[in-house]
Amino acid sequence: MNLNTFTLYPAPAENQETLVFFPGWGFDGRIVTLAPSLSEFSLISPLSLLNPISLCSDLTTYLDEKKINKIILVGWSMGANLGLDFCRNYPDRVSQLYLLSMRASWPDEEIKNIRAGLHADPHGFMTGFYRKCFLGHKKDYLHFMKKIKNHLPVNLNLLDTGLHYLAAYRLDSRPLPTIKIKIIHGAKDVVAPVAEVPSIAGSTQNIIPHAGHPVFLTPSFSLKHKMRKETVRRKFSRAADTYDEHAHVQKETAQRLFTLLPNIRYRTILEIGCGTGNYTSLLLKKLPEALITALDFSPEMIQIAQKKTGSHHVHFLCRDGENYLTGDTGCFDLITSNGALQWFDRPDLAFTHIQKRLASSGLFLFSIFGPETLQELRQGFDAVLDIPIELPAASFPDRKKLTRSLEAVFDHVEIDELRLTKKYDSLLHLLRHLQKTGTGGFQESGPVLTPSRLKKLDQWFSRQNSYRLTYQIFMIRCCGGAGNQVNR
């Protein structure tokens, strides 16, 4: 039996999750050399055509040998089906699953015709198959035929095994609670038509216009922006030592949120995104006997918060809040968060989980930054840069979206909008503030701020007569139980 073998390049950095790529039928891992958006990661890819029979066990053995505990899994075409299988069998080994160009099922007649054509003229059939796969991607097709195709043996045994696997495949549409699933498909895909995109509970879906079957070759495809949260985590971790000195807006928001706490003796509290513990300290001051579970996804932030509070009433956990909420976390009298939930991939889904974990007479109290945050910086970039740039705040939920999401799961919702404007002495001071608090983001998703661009941006702010930034913040109170009213 053919065993699956893999290669790993380059070596992953410490604490960095590795990306595993499963290719489609008739391909091996060399296809990723055509996709810069994949090859820039520490990557595990197969050295030959996939053998579906032993893939899951072979990969697990390889990960154990390399001492890799957790992976990000990207499956393309048949590799997507196999990726979903791997996650069903080994859910603790995968943090994120990307299903690219996947069909929910393959008709028996279509598999029969593929098998007949393959056996009648193996080399001719595969050449035609590759041409069909790359429709709409002519440049990549020519590169593939010149650099890769001649190194791909027509292994009828493995190709037949793959066809048998696809013919017998039955989609399991149940959710994977501990794994984020993103389905990405090309609107022009003729191998896996967009009408046959699978439906999996809890997944998100992205149809990319003008993309064909190798959707990962489309210029607009990128896993970097889809791995936004990991970028945010790194930024906050790097800013842990300087955060308290510069986080004036976050501290002011914490104080305002604190004043909204009713005079009730909450016994159990969940704080999501505790950071360096400023808001945690306020909660302890008002509710010294409460048992507080404080989460943050930055270990560096958690360390500072632990030193700052020093109370046995606080249990700090270095956990991603979204993942934590999907588990069996118990019930809390108060669930609260100061300026963290805008970083979630699916705030609306998190609200549903929060409502389920709130005591019948409990309160969900939080602040969240809105999309008009840092609007001056966005306007400045739009005015002076020759390349479009999107700041993190562009993805933050607005008031309308928050209202709709919260009223869908809570009986009583109150939303107040707060706008804070902070002035800075210079552009350098303004940008340094973002860096020292970890609340930037444009540096890794946009163009390099060269001296020339910085000069133009500085001139733009000068014309506005002020180096200032606006922060849009929503202060929100929600009740979870039927007939429950927020105490004022």
C-alpha atoms as one frame of an Amber mdcrd trajectory, in Angstrom:
protein
   0.000   0.000   0.000   1.250   3.506  -0.846   1.914   5.533   2.286   1.529
   9.302   2.325   4.818  11.132   2.807   5.182  14.810   3.626   7.660  17.637
   3.593   7.889  20.571   6.021   9.308  23.952   4.999  10.438  26.224   6.455
  10.770  25.142  10.101   7.991  26.736  12.192   8.899  29.453  14.664   8.319
  28.860  18.349   4.593  28.795  19.234   3.683  29.218  15.560   0.981  26.940
  14.205   1.914  25.063  11.061  -0.252  24.991   7.960  -0.997  21.619   6.318
  -2.150  21.617   2.684  -4.077  18.670   1.187  -4.178  18.918  -2.631  -6.915
  17.709  -4.920  -7.268  14.523  -6.968  -4.422  14.173  -9.473  -2.170  16.724
  -7.716   0.522  16.658  -5.066   1.787  19.340  -2.707   3.955  21.063  -5.321
   0.866  22.952  -6.499   1.391  25.355  -3.557   4.549  26.681  -5.240   2.164
  28.555  -7.561   0.408  30.213  -4.601   2.462  32.813  -2.668  -0.398  33.232
  -0.201   0.185  29.619   0.957   3.898  29.112   0.456   4.803  32.011   2.763
   3.785  29.949   5.798   5.545  27.095   7.559   3.917  24.435   5.461   3.432
  20.680   5.418   2.522  19.288   2.010   2.463  15.775   0.489   5.297  14.575
  -1.742   2.996  12.409  -3.883  -0.645  11.900  -4.821  -2.792  11.419  -1.728
  -3.828   7.962  -0.571  -7.191   8.573   1.146  -7.102   5.196   2.907  -4.130
   5.991   5.142  -3.919   9.802   4.976  -5.280  10.560   8.452  -3.070   8.059
  10.263  -0.002   8.902   8.137  -0.316  12.621   8.880  -0.829  11.994  12.591
   2.328   9.876  12.701   4.254  12.600  10.880   3.000  15.342  13.234   3.977
  13.243  16.252   7.469  12.680  14.832   7.893  16.432  14.297   6.368  17.196
  17.729   3.675  19.385  16.152   0.546  19.419  18.311  -1.763  21.821  16.468
  -2.174  22.694  12.802  -4.144  24.909  10.472  -5.541  22.614   7.762  -6.221
  23.746   4.197  -7.904  21.212   1.918  -8.461  21.788  -1.789 -11.008  19.829
  -3.861 -10.686  16.146  -2.807  -8.215  17.371  -0.196 -11.053  19.369   1.380
 -13.120  16.198   1.840 -10.077  14.538   3.393  -9.424  17.588   5.561 -12.941
  17.366   6.978 -12.370  13.659   7.653  -9.137  14.412   9.493 -10.898  16.979
  11.692 -13.653  14.484  12.537 -11.044  11.924  13.589  -8.538  14.265  15.273
 -10.383  17.454  16.350  -7.764  18.319  18.965  -5.047  18.573  16.312  -6.687
  21.337  14.222  -7.460  24.960  15.121  -8.796  26.157  11.752 -10.064  24.329
   8.679 -10.257  25.903   5.227 -12.295  23.972   2.660 -11.398  25.174  -0.836
 -13.377  24.230  -3.972 -15.144  21.321  -2.269 -18.165  19.461  -3.654 -20.733
  18.061  -1.273 -20.881  14.892  -3.411 -19.838  13.423  -6.748 -22.522  11.739
  -8.929 -21.879   8.078  -9.701 -22.185   8.671 -13.446 -19.545  11.396 -13.373
 -17.107   9.190 -11.441 -17.805   6.358 -13.897 -16.984   8.569 -16.880 -13.787
   9.846 -15.248 -12.631   6.305 -14.533 -13.388   5.159 -18.086 -11.493   8.089
 -19.644  -8.572   7.620 -17.290  -8.081   3.953 -18.134  -8.609   4.446 -21.878
  -5.838   7.065 -22.170  -4.196   7.870 -18.811  -1.799  10.597 -19.975  -4.224
  12.187 -22.410  -7.056  12.199 -19.892  -4.944  13.794 -17.133  -3.716  16.503
 -19.527  -7.327  17.344 -20.359  -8.281  17.236 -16.679  -5.539  19.702 -15.765
  -6.632  22.042 -18.562 -10.190  21.963 -17.215  -9.016  22.606 -13.645  -7.061
  25.697 -14.684  -9.795  27.336 -16.771  -9.531  31.054 -16.101  -5.972  30.682
 -14.804  -3.996  30.428 -18.075  -0.691  31.758 -16.740  -0.751  29.357 -13.802
  -1.715  26.495 -16.133   1.298  27.114 -18.366   3.564  27.286 -15.327   2.084
  24.073 -13.959   2.518  22.199 -17.247   6.110  23.371 -17.611   7.365  23.029
 -14.021   5.179  20.435 -12.286   3.139  18.229 -14.608   6.082  16.225 -15.975
   7.093  15.338 -12.406   3.630  13.963 -11.616   3.508  10.230 -12.434   0.154
   8.854 -13.593  -0.292   6.439 -10.699  -3.442   4.560 -11.684  -3.578   2.800
  -8.317  -3.741   6.021  -6.319  -5.984   7.758  -8.852  -8.461   4.845  -8.701
  -8.306   4.905  -4.902  -9.156   8.611  -4.958 -12.108   8.048  -7.296 -13.420
   5.255  -5.103 -13.150   7.568  -2.085 -15.076  10.379  -3.833 -17.759   7.974
  -5.069 -18.360   6.645  -1.551 -18.081  10.028   0.206 -21.087  11.134   2.238
 -20.955  14.628   3.702 -21.174  14.910   7.492 -22.657  18.378   7.973 -22.453
  18.413  11.781 -20.492  21.321  13.329 -17.007  20.936  14.768 -17.361  23.022
  17.966 -13.620  23.428  18.625 -12.630  24.173  15.014 -13.369  27.257  12.925
 -14.435  26.177   9.418 -14.240  28.515   6.422 -15.522  27.430   3.021 -13.933
  29.281   0.094 -15.099  28.722  -3.471 -14.589  30.227  -6.910 -17.687  31.537
  -8.669 -16.320  30.312 -12.043 -15.376  26.806 -10.878 -16.356  24.211 -13.527
 -14.902  21.177 -11.710 -16.797  21.849  -8.481 -19.686  24.145  -9.512 -20.605
  26.782  -6.977 -24.145  25.349  -6.791 -22.655  22.255  -5.137 -20.850  24.019
  -2.297 -21.378  21.983   0.901 -23.356  23.262   3.860 -21.708  22.597   7.236
 -23.174  23.846  10.508 -21.163  26.632  12.114 -19.045  27.343   9.025 -18.619
  30.639   7.189 -18.640  30.854   3.406 -16.834  33.078   0.910 -17.507  32.916
  -2.844 -14.716  34.688  -4.741 -15.876  36.292  -8.032 -14.027  35.344 -11.237
 -12.076  32.567  -9.468 -11.966  29.064 -10.932 -11.199  25.679  -9.382  -7.721
  26.566  -8.015  -9.297  29.353  -5.950  -6.087  29.819  -3.941  -4.358  31.156
  -7.098  -6.711  34.140  -7.334  -4.957  37.432  -6.396  -7.738  38.331  -3.938
  -7.257  35.046  -2.040  -5.152  35.343   1.091  -5.008  33.446   4.338  -3.181
  36.302   6.036  -6.291  38.444   6.424  -8.277  35.340   7.361  -5.800  34.706
  10.169  -6.451  38.202  11.497  -6.861  37.127  15.096  -3.398  35.604  15.296
  -1.956  38.890  14.010  -3.932  40.775  16.656  -2.706  38.412  19.378   0.926
  38.966  18.395   0.477  42.736  18.424  -1.057  42.770  21.904   1.623  40.403
  23.205   4.397  42.631  21.883   2.715  45.671  23.451   2.145  44.096  26.899
   4.964  45.991  28.644   3.967  49.378  27.205   0.182  48.967  27.166  -0.658
  50.525  30.548   1.409  53.631  29.868  -0.401  54.386  26.598  -3.888  52.804
  26.877  -5.683  55.992  27.954  -8.807  55.322  25.884  -9.113  51.745  27.113
  -8.724  52.848  30.742 -11.345  55.566  30.347 -13.715  53.068  28.746 -13.139
  50.657  31.629 -14.056  53.369  34.133 -17.244  54.245  32.233 -18.197  50.576
  31.962 -17.571  50.198  35.683 -20.089  52.945  36.465 -22.777  50.935  34.624
 -22.436  47.999  37.009 -25.593  47.737  39.121 -25.352  47.407  42.898 -25.821
  43.674  42.895 -23.565  41.110  44.562 -22.634  38.972  41.608 -21.095  35.697
  42.751 -19.598  34.432  39.513 -18.128  36.670  36.809 -16.630  35.941  33.403
 -14.413  38.665  31.959 -13.521  38.242  28.283 -10.319  39.918  27.120  -8.890
  41.042  30.458  -5.653  42.405  28.955  -3.326  43.718  31.659  -6.086  43.602
  34.290  -7.183  47.228  34.577 -10.898  46.453  34.342 -10.353  43.264  36.383
  -9.006  45.412  39.229 -12.129  47.569  39.146 -14.352  44.486  39.315 -12.393
  43.222  42.324 -12.733  46.577  44.058 -16.537  46.570  43.737 -17.061  42.815
  44.155 -14.207  41.531  46.351 -15.967  38.249  47.198 -16.941  37.333  43.654
 -15.199  34.517  41.818 -13.852  35.975  38.573 -12.723  33.974  35.558 -10.617
  36.313  33.421  -9.653  35.320  29.866  -7.121  36.710  27.436  -5.399  35.175
  24.422  -2.073  36.918  25.135   0.118  35.121  27.722   2.196  38.279  28.154
  -0.913  40.297  29.046  -2.088  37.584  31.458   1.249  37.646  33.320   0.956
  41.386  33.949  -2.697  41.075  35.017  -1.821  38.359  37.530   0.847  40.530
  39.143  -1.436  43.558  39.189  -4.420  41.918  40.891  -2.785  39.300  43.110
  -6.126  37.920  44.297  -7.078  34.299  44.798 -10.607  35.301  43.737  -9.452
  35.691  40.133  -8.749  32.672  37.950  -6.791  33.777  34.878  -6.957  31.667
  31.729  -4.877  32.185  28.598  -7.626  31.265  26.168  -9.227  32.563  23.008
 -12.590  33.906  24.161 -14.531  32.670  21.136 -13.264  29.109  21.530 -13.805
  29.180  25.296 -17.451  30.162  24.908 -18.186  27.164  22.664 -17.189  24.709
  25.412 -18.925  23.621  28.603 -17.865  26.626  30.674 -20.648  26.658  33.254
 -22.965  29.519  34.137 -22.130  33.087  35.240 -24.084  35.829  37.003 -22.169
  38.530  35.121 -20.389  38.264  31.778 -18.459  41.377  30.906 -15.806  42.660
  28.536 -14.037  45.951  27.931 -13.033  46.643  24.335 -12.300  43.075  23.231
 -15.237  41.578  21.344 -14.614  43.612  18.171 -11.626  41.328  17.541 -13.851
  38.227  17.383 -14.362  36.524  14.019 -18.098  36.070  14.716 -19.352  38.417
  17.467 -22.944  37.479  16.593 -22.239  33.798  17.260 -20.400  34.686  20.469
 -23.490  36.563  21.704 -25.513  33.369  21.324 -22.977  31.397  23.373 -22.859
  34.136  26.018 -26.648  34.123  26.404 -26.541  30.372  27.018 -23.911  30.789
  29.750 -25.671  33.640  31.536 -27.697  32.938  34.673 -31.440  33.531  34.318
 -31.192  36.825  36.234 -27.708  37.624  34.971 -26.262  40.593  33.095 -24.108
  40.849  29.976 -22.253  44.176  30.182 -19.602  45.156  27.654 -17.973  47.856
  25.582 -17.041  47.322  21.955 -15.301  49.585  19.459 -17.221  50.578  16.317
 -16.164  50.872  12.656 -15.678  54.646  12.796 -12.766  54.190  15.202  -9.545
  55.797  13.868 -11.512  57.356  11.009  -8.973  60.197  10.691  -6.178  57.724
  10.016  -8.262  55.965   7.374  -9.095  59.301   5.709  -5.433  60.273   5.745
  -4.340  57.025   4.138  -7.058  57.313   1.487  -5.905  60.838   0.659  -2.152
  60.299   0.371  -1.471  56.641  -0.453  -1.472  55.200  -3.950  -2.450  51.753
  -2.623  -5.818  50.997  -0.956  -5.540  50.150   2.722  -8.062  48.710   5.164
  -7.725  49.360   8.875  -8.910  46.732  11.388 -11.865  48.923  12.418 -13.432
  48.403   8.984 -14.532  44.947  10.133 -15.896  46.065  13.527 -19.714  45.720
  13.835 -21.754  48.921  13.586 -24.731  49.841  15.768 -27.279  48.375  13.357
 -25.507  45.026  13.182 -24.999  44.905  16.948 -28.666  45.683  17.599 -29.836
  42.992  15.198 -27.452  40.341  16.594 -28.140  41.081  20.253 -31.924  41.410
  19.984 -31.988  38.013  18.296 -30.799  36.326  21.518 -31.480  38.704  24.445
 -34.794  39.917  25.796 -33.561  43.366  26.745 -30.786  45.323  25.017 -29.535
  48.845  25.778 -26.895  50.457  23.547 -25.296  53.836  24.206 -22.713  55.344
  21.875 -19.616  57.071  23.174 -17.087  59.026  21.118 -13.698  59.870  22.538
 -11.241  62.112  20.716  -7.567  62.015  21.608  -5.029  64.566  20.412  -1.358
  63.828  19.854   1.672  66.052  19.572   2.792  64.686  16.212   2.210  61.932
  13.673   5.044  59.963  15.238   3.377  60.248  18.639   0.054  59.117  17.145
   1.513  56.062  15.411   3.607  55.176  18.445   0.453  55.157  20.561  -1.092
  52.533  18.276   2.047  50.444  18.362   2.495  50.643  22.145  -1.106  49.578
  22.809  -1.234  46.872  20.126  -4.355  48.448  18.596  -2.802  49.126  15.176
  -2.956  46.649  12.364  -2.288  48.534   9.177   1.452  47.764   9.237   0.975
  44.090   8.362  -1.956  44.388   5.965  -1.023  47.493   4.004   1.928  49.189
   2.328   5.175  49.972   4.100   5.138  53.440   5.598   8.205  54.762   3.795
   9.678  58.174   4.728   7.971  59.652   1.645   4.564  58.268   2.618   4.988
  59.326   6.241   5.798  62.837   5.073   2.625  62.974   2.950   0.548  61.625
   5.833   2.088  64.174   8.200   1.221  66.975   5.775  -2.368  65.731   5.557
  -2.790  65.799   9.349  -1.213  69.270   9.423  -3.869  70.494   6.998  -6.513
  69.234   9.453  -4.906  71.474  12.110  -4.679  68.572  14.566  -3.119  65.151
  15.089  -6.207  63.540  16.534  -7.989  60.196  16.480 -11.646  59.460  17.189
 -12.737  56.299  18.994 -16.314  55.098  18.490 -17.377  52.940  21.432 -20.688
  51.231  22.179 -21.567  50.646  25.842 -24.048  47.771  25.982 -26.187  46.078
  28.643 -28.181  42.916  27.940 -30.407  40.604  29.960 -30.417  36.893  29.290
 -33.532  35.551  31.062 -37.121  35.749  29.899 -38.810  38.738  31.496 -35.546
  39.855  33.083 -34.970  43.604  33.230 -31.675  45.401  33.562 -31.289  46.975
  36.980 -30.464  50.650  36.911
